[in-house]
Amino acid sequence: MSADLMPFAGTIGGGFFVGLLAGYAIKKAINIVAVIIGIFIAAVAYMEYERIIDVNWAKLQAVSQNGLTWVANAIIHTSNNIGAGHTGALSNLGIPLADSASAGFALGMVRG
């Protein structure tokens, strides 16, 4: 009986571990990008304060708003296509891998 459960347990454990690593890595990457963007904006604000440069904040806001809209549309498009049928190599691994990978990803994002 335990021999029948070994592939199932391996799929669940492997999916959870891969999801955990992916969530952790993505959270760390997001944190690094946020710090870099924050330092850049602080540097630009400081240079404007010292009258080294003149920043058109309205245009900067419009450009960043367009970028955020593009990212939001890309996320919506991706989330709409997640449930679509896939014919790739991972499509036959089934629900245990997806569920455990999702749980691992969520834990990695929270603990990362």
N, C-alpha and C positions, 0 to 999 in steps of 0.2 A: 504494500500500500504506500509506503514512503517513497518508493521508486517512482510511483505515478505523480507524486507531488513535487519532486525535485525540479523538473523543468519549470513548473508553475512558480515555485518559490524563487528560482533563479531569475525568471522574468520579472517578478515583482521587485526583488532586491536590486537587480541591475537597473531597472527603470527608475527606481527611487534614487539610487546613487547618482545616476547620470542627471536626473532632474535637479538633485541637490547641488551638484557641481555647477550646472548651468545657471541656476538661480543665484548662487553665490557669486559666480563670475560676472554675471550681468549686473548685479547690485553693485559690485565693486567698480565696474566700468562706469556705471551711471554716476556714482559718487565722484570718481576722478574727473569726469567730464563736467559735472556741476561745479567742482572746485576751480577748474581751469576757466570756465565761463565767468564765474564770480570774480576771479582775480582779474580777468580781462576787463570786465565792466568797471571794477573798482579803479583800475589803472586809467581807463578812458575818462572816468569821472574826475579823477585827480588831475589828469592833464588838462581837462577843461577848466577846472577850478584854478589852476595855475596859469591859465590863458595860453597854454602851449598850442592847443587845438580848439576848434570850434565844432561842437557836435550838434547835428540836427536831430534832436531826440524824437521828434514826430516821425521823421523818415525812418529812423532806426526802429521805432515801434512798429511801423507799417511793415517793414521788411521782416522783422522777427515774427509778427503776427501771421504773415504769409507762410513762413517756415513752419510755425506751429500748426497752422491749418493743414499743410501738406502732411505733416507727421500724423495728425489726428485722422486724416483721410486714409493714410496708409495702414494705420492700426485697425480702423473700421473695415477696410478691405480685407486685411489678413484675417480678422476675427470672423468675417462672413464666410471666408473660404476654408476655415478649419474643419467644418462639418462636411465639406464636400467629399465625394468619393475619391480615394487615392489608390493608385495602382502600383505604388512604389514597393520597395523591399520591406518597409516597415508596416505595410498595410495588413499583413497576415499575422502580426504579433498579437493583435487583439487588445481587448479592454484592460487586462491586468497591467500591461506595460504603460498604457496611456494614463490610467488612474494613479499608478505608483509614481510615474514620472511627474505628473501634475502635483501630487502631494510633495514630492521631493523638491520640485521647483518652488512651490509656495514656501516651504520651510527654508530653502536657500535664500529666497528674497527677504524673508523676515529676519533671519539670523545673520545675513551677510553684512 
